[in-house]
Every structure is written in C-alpha cells, then in structure tokens.
C-alpha cells in the first residue's frame, strides 16, 4: 500500500478520533446513549463553512462550531433531565431538529469551501502540503484534547462526572446535582463532535447536511475496537485507546475499499466490526471456561 494511503488513514484516524473522544465521554464515562451525534457532527461543519464563506476567520468559525455543538448537547441534556424524556428519544429529537437547523444555517444542502481560507490553508502557508497541514492540525488538536480531558477527568468536577455514570444514586446522595452534571457532560461531548465536523469539513472543502449520517456508529466502533485491542483502564491510556481504535477502524474501511468492495457496503462492514468488538469479551469468557 502506498504512502498516500497510510497518510490518509492516519489523517482521518486522528480527525475522526476527535469525534470518538466525544462519543466516549457520553457512552462510557457518562453511561448515556446520545443519538444526537449524527446531527451535531453536521452542525459543526455547517457553522464553520457558513462562517468562512461569510468572511469570518477560520479560527473564529471553528470556535463558533464548537459552541454550537455545546449548545446542541445542552438542549439534549435539558430534554432528558428537565422534561423527563428518555436518553434515546431526547437524542433522536435533537438530531431530527438539527437536520432542519443545519439546512437553515447553510441555506442549501451543500456548501463549498473551494478557494476559501481555512485552517488547512493557513497551515499550508507555513510551507506544508495539504496532507501534512491536515495531519498537523489533527495532531495539535488531539494533543490539546488529551491534556485538557486528562486534567478535567481528574478534577473534582470530572470525578463527579465519572461517578454519575458509575452510580448516579450514590453521587446524588452526596449532594451532587446529577442533572447539571449530565447537561455539562453532553455539552462537552457534542462540542468535541462538532469540532471534528468543523475540521473534517475544512479538510474536504465542503459541508453537507447528510455528512453526519452514521457518525455515532463509527464513533462507537472506534471506542469499542480501541478498548478491545488496546485496553480501557486508567487515564490517559483509555483516551489513547479511543484514538487508536479510530485508526484501526479507518484502516479496516480503507483496506475494504482497496480490495474493491463498493462504498455502499461500508455501513455493513461497520456493523460487523461493532458486533465482533462487542462480542469479543463474551467469546473470550466462554472459551476460557469451555462453555
């Protein structure tokens, strides 16, 4: 396989790894199945592309996308905690609403960034190729997120965040407002997902209202594959495992395409990967005890 193939896998693994970190925070840490991810990913892309097309600096546009994602997560948390709507349904409702909101933001189903100044082109001005600029952007983003998340999850607020997912009744008995913790956690998670959408939109030079479809499954696949292959004990190891899982997932998808499988089969491959990853611990246990 060529150097460009591996560079593309690393590039996509890092950028989609940002989204996987967001999914990990809700799915594993908060123990909350947030289905709004598909809409939030596209929201980040829609906001940053609209901002850039309207002459706003790409850095400011990316921060706007992060804030928009945090707001979407806050809405999901509000629906669940304050209106007593189930986690699954609250995420679905937010995702459905975001489809129309994203169309409103962009004004059409697809928005191009060709010949526009983006974070990628700004880094390219340092004398790098587009591929290397995108890789550097992803590495810088992941490094910052590793530092911030590893620090945050060990603070008092971060420990309350983790405890809410482990045992909500216990942490509530200690006087912690778990509703606020859930809303805060969903805001952070969706902010990361929107950040991933914003950076990938700038890499691909366009935003599409449907580009978030399947992102939740891809994020779950990255998290689960990372846990199975690289372990899931302690920070920051677990954060590394999530990103490495994103690399592994993108590598399998890339190999499938190289082998000639049609792009229409990628969702099927993803589903099979998730099933295998989820079933692996059970299979190991049965083989160990000869059941």
matplotlib code that plots the C-alpha trace (Angstrom):
import matplotlib.pyplot as plt

x = [0.0, 1.3, 2.5, -0.5, -2.8, -1.2, -1.1, -4.8, -5.5, -3.5, -5.1, -8.7, -7.9, -6.9, -9.7, -12.4, -10.7, -11.8, -15.4, -14.7, -13.5, -16.8, -18.7, -16.6, -17.4, -21.2, -21.2, -18.6, -18.0, -21.5, -23.2, -25.6, -26.5, -26.6, -28.1, -27.7, -24.1, -25.1, -26.8, -24.1, -21.3, -23.1, -23.8, -20.1, -19.5, -22.4, -21.5, -17.8, -18.5, -21.1, -18.8, -15.9, -18.0, -19.2, -15.7, -15.2, -11.7, -11.5, -10.3, -13.3, -15.5, -14.2, -14.8, -18.3, -18.9, -17.7, -20.1, -22.9, -22.2, -22.1, -25.5, -26.9, -25.7, -27.2, -30.6, -30.3, -29.5, -32.3, -34.9, -33.7, -33.2, -35.8, -38.6, -38.0, -37.6, -35.7, -32.0, -32.6, -35.6, -34.0, -31.1, -33.3, -35.4, -32.3, -30.9, -34.1, -34.3, -30.6, -31.3, -33.6, -31.4, -28.3, -30.3, -31.2, -27.6, -26.2, -29.2, -28.8, -28.0, -24.3, -21.9, -18.4, -15.2, -13.3, -10.9, -11.8, -9.3, -9.5, -7.4, -5.8, -4.8, -3.5, -1.2, -0.2, 1.1, 3.9, 5.2, 3.4, 1.4, -2.4, -2.0, 0.8, -1.1, -4.3, -2.2, -0.5, -3.9, -5.2, -2.1, -2.3, -6.0, -5.6, -2.6, -4.6, -7.7, -5.6, -4.1, -7.4, -9.5, -6.9, -6.7, -10.5, -11.5, -9.2, -10.6, -13.5, -16.0, -14.5, -14.7, -18.4, -18.9, -17.4, -19.3, -22.6, -22.1, -20.9, -23.6, -26.0, -27.9, -24.8, -23.4, -26.8, -27.0, -23.7, -25.4, -24.3, -26.8, -26.6, -28.9, -26.3, -23.5, -25.4, -26.1, -22.5, -21.2, -23.4, -22.4, -18.7, -19.2, -21.2, -18.7, -16.0, -18.2, -18.9, -15.2, -14.5, -17.2, -15.7, -12.2, -13.3, -15.4, -12.3, -10.3, -12.9, -13.7, -17.4, -20.3, -23.2, -26.4, -26.2, -22.4, -23.2, -25.1, -23.5, -21.1, -22.5, -21.9, -18.4, -17.6, -18.9, -16.9, -13.7, -14.4, -15.2, -12.4, -9.9, -11.0, -10.7, -7.4, -5.6, -7.3, -9.5, -8.0, -7.0, -6.4, -4.8, -4.4, -8.1, -8.0, -5.2, -7.0, -10.1, -7.9, -6.0, -9.4, -10.3, -7.1, -8.0, -11.5, -10.3, -7.7, -10.3, -12.5, -9.5, -8.5, -12.1, -12.1, -8.7, -9.9, -12.7, -15.7, -18.3, -18.8, -22.4, -21.1, -19.2, -22.1, -22.5, -18.7, -19.1, -22.0, -20.0, -17.0, -19.0, -20.7, -17.3, -15.9, -18.9, -19.0, -15.2, -15.3, -18.1, -16.4, -13.2, -15.0, -16.8, -13.6, -11.8, -14.3, -15.1, -18.8]
y = [0.0, 3.5, 6.2, 8.3, 5.5, 5.4, 9.1, 9.3, 6.7, 8.5, 11.8, 10.5, 8.4, 11.5, 13.8, 11.2, 10.3, 13.7, 12.7, 9.3, 11.1, 12.9, 9.7, 8.0, 10.7, 10.0, 6.3, 5.1, 7.9, 9.2, 5.9, 7.8, 6.7, 10.1, 9.7, 13.4, 12.9, 12.5, 15.9, 17.6, 16.5, 18.1, 21.1, 21.8, 21.5, 23.8, 26.5, 26.7, 26.6, 29.3, 31.4, 31.1, 31.8, 35.0, 36.2, 35.2, 34.0, 30.1, 30.0, 32.1, 30.0, 26.8, 28.1, 29.1, 25.5, 24.2, 26.5, 25.4, 21.8, 22.5, 24.3, 21.2, 19.0, 21.3, 21.0, 17.2, 17.3, 19.7, 17.5, 14.5, 16.0, 18.7, 17.3, 13.7, 12.5, 9.3, 9.5, 7.7, 9.8, 13.1, 12.4, 11.5, 14.6, 16.8, 15.0, 15.5, 19.2, 19.7, 18.5, 21.4, 23.8, 22.8, 23.5, 26.9, 27.7, 26.7, 27.9, 24.8, 21.1, 21.5, 24.4, 24.5, 26.0, 25.9, 28.9, 29.9, 30.5, 27.6, 26.3, 23.9, 26.6, 28.8, 25.9, 25.3, 28.8, 27.6, 25.6, 22.3, 20.3, 20.0, 16.4, 17.4, 20.5, 18.5, 15.9, 18.7, 20.3, 16.9, 16.2, 19.6, 19.3, 15.8, 16.8, 19.7, 17.5, 14.8, 17.3, 19.1, 15.9, 14.0, 17.0, 17.6, 14.0, 14.0, 17.3, 17.3, 18.2, 15.5, 12.9, 13.8, 13.4, 9.9, 9.0, 10.0, 7.4, 4.7, 5.2, 8.0, 7.3, 7.3, 10.5, 12.2, 11.1, 13.0, 16.2, 16.4, 17.8, 15.0, 16.8, 19.6, 17.1, 15.3, 18.6, 19.7, 16.3, 16.3, 19.8, 18.8, 15.7, 17.4, 20.2, 17.7, 16.1, 19.5, 20.3, 17.1, 18.0, 21.5, 20.3, 17.5, 20.0, 22.2, 19.2, 18.1, 21.7, 21.3, 20.7, 18.5, 18.3, 14.4, 14.1, 13.2, 10.0, 7.0, 9.1, 7.6, 4.1, 5.0, 6.6, 3.6, 1.3, 3.3, 3.3, -0.4, -1.5, 0.6, -0.9, -4.5, -4.1, -1.6, -1.8, 0.6, 1.0, 4.4, 7.8, 8.9, 5.3, 5.0, 8.2, 6.9, 3.6, 5.5, 7.3, 4.2, 2.5, 5.2, 4.4, 0.7, 1.4, 3.7, 1.1, -1.6, 0.7, 1.7, -1.9, -2.8, 0.0, -1.0, -4.6, -3.3, -3.5, -0.9, 2.1, 1.1, -1.8, 0.3, 0.6, -3.2, -3.5, -1.1, -3.0, -6.3, -4.7, -3.4, -6.8, -8.5, -6.0, -6.2, -10.0, -10.5, -10.3, -12.8, -15.2, -15.0, -15.8, -18.8, -20.1, -19.7, -21.7, -24.1, -23.1]
z = [0.0, -0.9, 1.4, 0.5, 1.7, 5.1, 5.4, 4.6, 7.3, 9.9, 8.9, 9.1, 12.2, 14.1, 12.9, 13.4, 16.7, 18.0, 17.4, 19.0, 22.2, 22.3, 21.9, 24.6, 27.1, 26.9, 26.0, 28.5, 31.1, 31.5, 30.6, 28.3, 24.8, 22.9, 19.5, 18.6, 17.4, 13.8, 13.8, 15.9, 13.5, 10.6, 12.7, 13.3, 9.5, 8.7, 11.1, 10.2, 6.4, 6.7, 8.8, 6.5, 3.4, 5.1, 5.7, 9.3, 10.3, 10.2, 13.8, 15.0, 12.7, 14.3, 17.8, 16.7, 15.6, 19.0, 20.8, 18.6, 19.3, 23.1, 22.7, 20.9, 23.7, 26.3, 24.6, 24.6, 28.3, 29.1, 27.3, 29.3, 32.8, 32.9, 30.7, 31.7, 28.1, 27.8, 26.8, 23.4, 22.5, 23.6, 21.3, 18.4, 18.8, 18.8, 15.8, 13.8, 14.8, 13.8, 10.2, 9.6, 11.6, 9.5, 6.3, 7.7, 8.6, 5.2, 3.1, 1.0, 1.3, 0.5, 0.9, -0.8, 0.7, -2.6, -2.9, 0.7, 3.5, 6.1, 8.9, 6.5, 4.0, 6.9, 8.0, 4.3, 4.2, 6.5, 3.5, 4.0, 1.6, 2.2, 3.6, 6.0, 7.1, 7.8, 9.8, 11.8, 12.6, 13.8, 15.9, 17.6, 18.3, 19.7, 21.9, 23.4, 24.0, 25.6, 28.1, 28.8, 29.2, 31.2, 33.6, 33.7, 34.4, 37.5, 38.9, 41.5, 38.7, 36.5, 39.3, 39.8, 36.1, 36.1, 39.3, 37.8, 35.0, 37.5, 40.2, 39.8, 43.0, 45.2, 43.8, 44.2, 47.8, 48.4, 47.3, 43.7, 41.2, 38.6, 36.2, 35.9, 35.5, 32.7, 30.8, 31.2, 30.0, 27.0, 26.1, 26.2, 24.2, 21.5, 21.4, 20.5, 17.9, 16.3, 16.4, 14.5, 11.9, 11.5, 10.9, 8.5, 6.6, 6.1, 5.1, 2.5, 1.5, 1.9, 4.3, 3.5, 5.5, 5.4, 6.3, 9.9, 9.0, 10.6, 12.8, 16.0, 14.8, 13.6, 16.9, 18.9, 16.6, 17.4, 21.1, 21.3, 19.0, 20.9, 24.2, 22.9, 21.2, 23.4, 26.8, 28.7, 32.2, 33.6, 32.1, 29.7, 28.4, 27.7, 25.7, 23.6, 23.1, 21.7, 19.1, 18.2, 17.8, 15.3, 13.4, 13.4, 12.2, 9.4, 8.4, 8.0, 6.0, 3.8, 3.2, 2.3, -0.4, -1.7, -2.1, -4.3, -2.0, -3.0, -0.8, -0.3, 1.8, 4.3, 6.7, 6.7, 7.4, 10.3, 11.8, 11.6, 13.2, 16.1, 16.6, 16.6, 19.1, 21.4, 21.3, 21.8, 25.7, 25.8, 23.4, 25.4, 28.6, 27.0, 25.6, 28.9, 30.8, 28.0, 27.8]

ax = plt.figure().add_subplot(projection="3d")
ax.plot(x, y, z, "-o")
ax.set_aspect("equal")
plt.show()
